Each structure stands twice: as C-alpha cells, then as structure tokens.
Amino acid sequence: MASDVDAGSGDRLALAVLVQYRMATTEQMHLAIAPRVRIEQTRRRLAKLRSEGLIDRITLPQAGRTRVWFATPYGVQVACQWPELRGVRPPKTASDRTAVRLRAGHGLTVTETALAFLQDARRRGELCRPLDWIPEVYHTVGGGEAVIPDALLYYRRGGDGGSMLRAFVEVDRATMGPERLAAKLPAYARLHAHIPTPPPGQRRQAFGQEPPQEEWRRRYPLFPRVLFVLDGTGPAGIETRIDALHATARGLSQIAFRRDVIVLAAALVDLLRDGPAAPVWRPVDAPDQRVSWMHPR
C-alpha cells in the first residue's frame, strides 16, 4: 500500500512539474523529480501518465531524437485544481505539439537553468524544490503593459528556517540583439516604481491614511533580484551582452532601482560547471567583479 501512495505522489509531482515548467526532456524530468532512482523508473512513470492522457511528447529531429514532454489540456485541467499550482495558468499553446516544437530551444534551456539551481541546492543542503521555479509570472506596470520574467525563483538559504531569496530570471539564448536584451532592465525599473492608479471615482487618500505602495510589495517583502542567464553565444558574445546591460544600467534614471535592486548576469555554461552559488555572476553596474548570486555585496 505504501508503494501505491508513493507512486501516486510521484505521478502528481511529475504532472505538476510539466504543467509549471511547460516542457522537459526525459532526463530533465528525471533530475527534477527522482534523481536518486534509476531513470527507467522515470521513463515508466512518464509512459503511464501519457497512457492516462495527462501528458504527451514530441520527438525532436536532431541527433539523439530527444523526447520532449508536455502536459495535455486534460493534464493542465487536473493539475491546476491542486493547491500547489494555485494561480498557475499555462497558455493554451503549452499543450500544442507545434508550439512546443517551435519553443523547444528556449523552453528546454529555461528548464535546464531551473535544474542548475535545483541541483545546486540539493548539493548544498539548502531548500529549493522543483515547484519553487515558476515560469512566466505576470506583473503589471500599468498602461496595459507587463513584465513577465522567464521564471520566478524561490530559494531558502540554509534550508528550513533560513532566509528566503527570490529572483526574477531571464534566460537569453542570443536570439535577440544585445540592445533588446538590455531593454528589459528599464521594464524592471518601471515595475519597481509602479504604483497602481486608483479606479475612477475612488475617494482620495484621507488624512492619516497610509500612502499607496508599489504593486510589487503586495507579493514580495523585498524586490527580487534580477538574474540574466546568457547562452547561445561564445565568450565574445557574452561580453557584448554584459556591456549592453552595463550601459543601460548606467543610463537608468530610476535611482531607487539602481540602489536597491541587485542585477546580475552569468553564462549558463558557468552555472552548469560550477553551480549558481559559485562566484560566476557579474553585477551589471560593476561587470569586472565576480560574485555569488546569494552574496552579491
């Protein structure tokens, strides 16, 4: 009976991860949900969930014929009723085979970045569970515009009882120019400063009433760090992109953002080699430095 319970919880976690992450290879799923068992068990679990209509897969045509798993509309409907996925609403295209194929390059790199943090936390005895990586969380900045990071990361340093770190993570595969990448910084600065406009007809602030606060304070006690993870280019391309981030950061007029928000950039290859906790990150306002994302100052 205990094994049945364990199987059920393992199936639930596998489906929840695919709904939240959007897509993952077999090996990525194995490392996320069950790294201590043989990968054949993960393969059987995925095949079972597929037979139940909860997940599906495509096979990429490249060498190795990599299988990419994703949740079906039925799987999304089932999982989004669970408390651990409250508020998670993947786009409809997340279950579309063609959309998954066209997004696989970026989507699998985002999942690979998640695994870098997840595995590093396990090695260090710190707390970062698979569902602590939440892709594409919507943050309004007013005027119909929004900031939607590739992922929001929750990471508890020192395990239970330690301090909670939060980060917005942007994964860049060099598919856009350095200037377009750097243009994300002013968007985060607008989010940092954004105070919602009261609805028309609402009473003006009464005497002694607390002044309105920035929108992000409803979700976070501190503004999350902003981490740019760079991939898809060599060392010279990495330098060009960090230079663009540095120039944009220096030109920001939002002094409070520049003072209060930690913004770092690192190459994905360095994260995979040394782990995200290593001093592989470069502050965009001082790119000659090398720091850990957990101890940047």
Backbone hydrogen bonds, N-H to C=O, Kabsch-Sander energy under -0.5 kcal/mol:
donor,donor_aa,acceptor,acceptor_aa,energy
5,V,1,M,-2.0
6,D,2,A,-2.5
7,A,3,S,-2.5
8,G,4,D,-2.3
9,S,5,V,-2.4
10,G,6,D,-2.5
11,D,7,A,-2.6
12,R,8,G,-2.2
13,L,9,S,-2.3
14,A,10,G,-2.3
15,L,11,D,-2.4
16,A,12,R,-2.5
17,V,13,L,-2.7
18,L,14,A,-2.0
19,V,15,L,-2.5
20,Q,16,A,-2.4
21,Y,17,V,-3.4
22,R,18,L,-1.4
23,M,21,Y,-1.0
24,A,69,W,-1.5
26,T,67,R,-0.8
29,M,25,T,-2.6
30,H,26,T,-2.3
31,L,27,E,-2.4
32,A,28,Q,-2.0
33,I,29,M,-2.6
34,A,30,H,-2.1
37,V,34,A,-1.3
41,Q,38,R,-1.5
42,T,38,R,-0.8
43,R,39,I,-2.4
44,R,40,E,-2.3
45,R,41,Q,-2.2
46,L,42,T,-2.6
47,A,43,R,-2.4
48,K,44,R,-2.3
49,L,45,R,-2.4
50,R,46,L,-2.1
51,S,47,A,-2.2
52,E,48,K,-1.3
53,G,50,R,-1.7
54,L,49,L,-2.2
55,I,49,L,-0.9
56,D,70,F,-3.0
58,I,68,V,-2.1
60,L,58,I,-0.5
60,L,66,T,-3.0
65,R,62,Q,-2.4
68,V,58,I,-2.8
69,W,24,A,-3.2
69,W,67,R,-0.5
70,F,56,D,-2.3
72,T,54,L,-2.1
76,V,72,T,-2.7
77,Q,73,P,-2.3
78,V,74,Y,-2.4
79,A,75,G,-2.7
80,C,76,V,-2.5
81,Q,78,V,-1.2
82,W,79,A,-2.1
85,L,82,W,-1.4
86,R,83,P,-1.7
88,V,85,L,-2.2
89,R,87,G,-0.6
94,A,91,P,-2.0
95,S,92,K,-1.7
96,D,93,T,-1.5
97,R,95,S,-0.5
100,V,96,D,-2.7
101,R,97,R,-2.2
102,L,98,T,-2.4
103,R,99,A,-1.7
104,A,100,V,-0.7
104,A,101,R,-0.7
107,G,103,R,-3.2
108,L,104,A,-2.7
109,T,105,G,-1.1
110,V,106,H,-2.3
111,T,107,G,-2.0
112,E,108,L,-2.3
113,T,109,T,-2.0
114,A,110,V,-2.1
115,L,111,T,-2.2
116,A,112,E,-1.5
117,F,113,T,-1.5
118,L,114,A,-2.5
119,Q,115,L,-3.0
120,D,116,A,-1.6
121,A,117,F,-2.3
122,R,118,L,-1.7
123,R,119,Q,-2.3
124,R,120,D,-1.9
125,G,121,A,-0.7
125,G,122,R,-0.8
126,E,121,A,-2.7
127,L,156,R,-2.2
128,C,126,E,-0.7
132,D,129,R,-2.2
133,W,130,P,-1.0
134,I,132,D,-0.6
134,I,152,L,-2.7
136,E,149,P,-0.8
136,E,150,D,-0.7
138,Y,136,E,-0.5
139,H,147,V,-1.5
141,V,145,E,-2.3
142,G,145,E,-0.6
145,E,142,G,-1.7
147,V,139,H,-3.3
148,I,146,A,-0.5
150,D,169,V,-0.8
151,A,169,V,-1.5
152,L,134,I,-2.4
153,L,167,A,-3.0
154,Y,132,D,-2.2
155,Y,165,L,-2.5
156,R,127,L,-3.0
157,R,155,Y,-0.8
157,R,163,S,-2.5
159,G,156,R,-1.4
162,G,159,G,-2.3
165,L,155,Y,-3.5
167,A,153,L,-1.8
168,F,225,R,-3.7
169,V,151,A,-3.1
169,V,167,A,-0.5
170,E,168,F,-0.5
170,E,227,L,-3.1
171,V,169,V,-0.5
172,D,170,E,-0.6
172,D,229,V,-3.1
181,L,177,G,-1.9
182,A,178,P,-2.6
183,A,179,E,-1.5
184,K,181,L,-1.7
185,L,182,A,-1.8
187,A,183,A,-0.9
188,Y,184,K,-1.9
189,A,185,L,-2.2
190,R,186,P,-2.2
191,L,187,A,-2.1
192,H,188,Y,-2.3
193,A,189,A,-1.4
194,H,190,R,-1.4
202,Q,199,P,-2.0
209,Q,206,A,-1.9
215,E,194,H,-2.5
217,R,214,E,-1.1
218,R,215,E,-1.7
219,R,216,W,-1.6
220,Y,216,W,-2.2
225,R,166,R,-2.3
226,V,262,I,-2.8
227,L,168,F,-3.3
227,L,225,R,-0.6
228,F,226,V,-0.5
228,F,264,L,-2.9
229,V,170,E,-3.2
229,V,227,L,-0.6
230,L,228,F,-0.6
230,L,266,A,-3.0
231,D,172,D,-2.7
238,I,234,G,-2.3
239,E,235,P,-2.2
240,T,236,A,-2.1
241,R,237,G,-2.0
242,I,238,I,-2.4
243,D,239,E,-2.6
244,A,240,T,-1.8
245,L,241,R,-2.1
246,H,242,I,-2.6
247,A,243,D,-2.6
248,T,244,A,-2.2
249,A,245,L,-2.6
250,R,246,H,-2.2
251,G,247,A,-1.3
252,L,248,T,-0.6
252,L,249,A,-1.0
255,I,253,S,-1.5
258,R,254,Q,-1.9
259,R,255,I,-2.2
260,D,256,A,-2.7
261,V,257,F,-2.3
263,V,261,V,-0.5
264,L,226,V,-2.6
265,A,282,R,-1.5
266,A,228,F,-2.3
268,L,230,L,-3.0
270,D,267,A,-0.6
271,L,267,A,-1.6
272,L,268,L,-2.6
273,R,269,V,-1.6
274,D,270,D,-2.9
275,G,270,D,-0.6
275,G,271,L,-1.8
278,A,275,G,-1.6
280,V,278,A,-2.5
281,W,291,V,-2.3
282,R,265,A,-2.9
284,V,263,V,-2.1
286,A,283,P,-1.2
289,Q,286,A,-2.1
291,V,281,W,-2.8
292,S,295,H,-0.7
293,W,276,P,-1.0
